[in-house]
């Protein structure tokens, strides 16, 4: 079996007396779509922040290949982050910039690329996502779906090895959610990267994921394929998948 792109072992994180991560173990596989699911407030976003080095654990290990990062300093994390990209919930676009400037911004910041190179690569990324015609528009002129695609083009401009999606369909209507799902599949085709999607969107996870890890009680309750989740008889997994109001998880939010 192929070695995981990212491996987390026995990760712990407390905030005061609140235990958020209580021994997380998870493997995120290369060139696949890995979903991390669970209740709101259950630790998904905290785990994501650990995976990109924005938060440090109380104990445990985070491996990128053969590099253990949980105990690493900012200099080591900066080197790893150059191979990562994070797609925020709202896209985090700059309204003062054009679409092309937004997409090319990482090239200017991280590689000090010249204007001609930035424009060429930004146009290429936008063309892949059928947005080449929006190059000179302001982001305020775009629809919500177009803004998501622009944010994705910007995330891909540095050709990351790993791309993280933070709750990509939260707050979107069903049509836009479906468009975002298509973008995630399109990303794997264009980038051949490891995709990590943090979400509580069960239909998307069961449709798109190669592998799903469910966090409950600060631990990974189940990790496996969508088929394994559908077959699971665990009452917590069943309640979360079916959306039933009452069950071992209490009332779902």
Secondary structure, DSSP 8 states (H G I E B T S, - for coil): ----SEEEEEEEEEETTEEEEEEEEEEE-TTSEEEEE--TTSSHHHHHHHHTTSS--SEEEEEETTEE-TT--HHHHHHHHTTEEEE-TT----TTSBHHHHHHHHHHHHH---HHHHHHHHHHHHHHTT-GGGTTSBGGGS-HHHHHHHHHHHHHTT--SEEEEESTTTT--HHHHHHHHHHHHHHHHHH--EEEEE---HHHHHHH-SEEEEEETTEEEEEE-HHHHHH---HHHHHHHHT-SSSTT-S--
